[in-house]
């Protein structure tokens, strides 16, 4: 009997003979949700998203969940399609373009001359799963806007930290991404309002 059971057991292990299906990794892309009252483009300045850095705590591609006061958990089965630094940069460029706050939004390698430069430092990017009835997507970024120049050191004309918590209905990766997308949209709307107050959406005087 043992001679028959051993090959069967080995076969189950090798062929994945389990009572549940094998877990498959899910990958997601971020996309800033458009503001509800988005208007036609009115800005005339060109924005360059010069740099975007993510805290080392959240710079990996695996999603991070906060499970306790000091307890965080990385999910090996859910993550970003590319690094969160690149995901956020793509989403922010797209969001600023669609917001109408600027005439165009370019990358550092672009030949198009920019009027305004942006640096972004992401401090928090996680799913807050500490309380089952208070699930939330958390996104916190510090944005620094400068007049684009020839590389000289400049003081930012707008430097502000934007923190957004969006409730999520389910403790799932898909629900968390939807929450992050809403958080990006809300943050962009707040940033655009702050920029309008500074007049930064108009080209700098030459």
N, C-alpha and C positions, 0 to 999 in steps of 0.2 A: 504493500500500500504506500509506504514512504517513497518508493521509487516513482510512483505515479503522481503523488501530491507535490513533490519538489519541482518537477518540470512545469506543472500547472501554475504553481505559485510564482515561479520565475517568469512565466509567460504573462501573467497578470501585471507584474511589475513593469516588464518591458513594453507592454502594449497599452499601459494606462488603464487597466481594468479597475475603475473606481466607481463609487456610487454617485459622484457628481461630475459634471463636465469640467474639463481643464480650464483654469482661469486664463483669460486672454488680456493682454495689456491694451488699454485704451489711450489714444493720443488725441489731444485737443489743440485748437488754435484759438487765440483771443481775438475778439472783435468788439470795439467800443460801440455800445448801443447809441443810436442817434438820438439827440435831444428831441423831446416831444414837439417843441416849437422851433424846429430848425428852419432857418431862413435862407434865401438865396445869398450867394457869396457877395460880401460887401467890403472885406478887407483888401488893401492894396499892397501890403508888405509881404515879403517872402521870408518864410521861417525855415531855419536849418536846425534839425534835431541833431545836435553835435555829439552828445554823449549820453548814454544811459547805463547806469550801474545798478546791480541788485545786491542787497545784503548777502554776505556769504551763507547766512542761515537759510536763504530761500533761492539761491542761484542755481540749484540743481533742477533737472527736468522733471523729477518726481514731484507730485503734488504733496504739500505739507499740511497736516491737520494738527490743530492744537487740541490736545486731549485733557490738559490740566494746567494749573498755574505755571508750571515750568516743564511740562511734558508735551513734546511734539513728536509726531509720527510721520515718516515719509511713506508714501504709497507706491510700491513697486509695480502696481498694475494700472496706474493712472498717472499721466504726465503730459507735458507740453510737446507739441510736434517738433519744435526747436527750443533752444534755451529760453528761459523766461525773459532774459535781457533782450533777445531778438524779437520775441513775441510781443513784448510791450512796446518796443520801438516801432514795429510794424503797425500795431494797433493805434498808437498815438499819432503817427504820421497820417494814417488814414482818417482818424477822427478829427484832427485839425483841418485836413483838407475838406471834409464834408461839413464842418462847422460853419464855413464861410468867413471865418475870422481872418484868414490870410488869402492872398492871391494864389500862392502856391506853397508847398512844403517840400523841402529837398533834403537829401542825405549829404554827409560831409564831402563825398567825392564828386558832387554835382558841379558842373561848370556854371550853373546859374547863380548869380550873385545874390546873397541873402542880406536882408535888412536886420533880422533878429536871429539870435542864436539861443538854443535851449539846452540846458543840462538837466538830467533827471537822476535822482538818487532814490531808489525804492527801498524803503525800510521794512515794510511788512507785505507779505503776499501769502496768505494761508486761509484754510477753512477753519473757522472756530466751531469745534464740535464738543465743547466742554459740557454744554447743557442740551439735552435732546429737544427741549422746547424753545431754544434760542440759537438755533443754527445760523451761521452767518458767514458770508464771504468778506474777507478783510483785505483792503488795499490801502497802503500808505506811501505817499511819494512826496519828496521835496523837489520843487521845480525852481530853477534859476534861469531867468531870462536876461540876456545881454544884448546890447547893440552889436551887431556883427561888425568886426573890424579886421585889422591886418595882423592879428595875433597878440596885440598889446593887452596887458592886464587891465581889466575893466571891472567896475563894480556893477552888480546886477541891478536893474531898475525894478525887478520884481523877484523876490525870493520868499517863497511861502510853502508850508507843508500842508498837503491835502490828504486827509484821512477819511475813508468811506467804509461803512459797514452796511452790507445789504443782506437782509434776512433771506434764507433759502428754505424751501419747503421740505427738502429731503436730504438725507445724509448720503448723497451720491456725487460722483465726480462731475456728471453732466449738470446737476443742479448748481454745483459750486462754480463751474465755468460760466453759467448763465448769470450768477451773482457777480462774478468778477467783471463780466461784460457790462452789466448795469452800473457797477462801481466806476468803471472807466468812463462811461457816458456821463454820469453825474459829475465826476471830477473835471472832465473836459468842459462841461457847461459852466462850472464855477471858475475855471481858469480863464475861459473866454470872457466872462464878465469882468474879471479882474484886469485882464489885458485891455479891454475896452476903456476902462477907467483911466488907464495910463496913456492911452493913445498909441499903444505899441503896434496896433494893426495897420497903421499908416506908415509909409516909407519914411525913414529918417531923413532929415534935411541934409543935403550935401553941401 
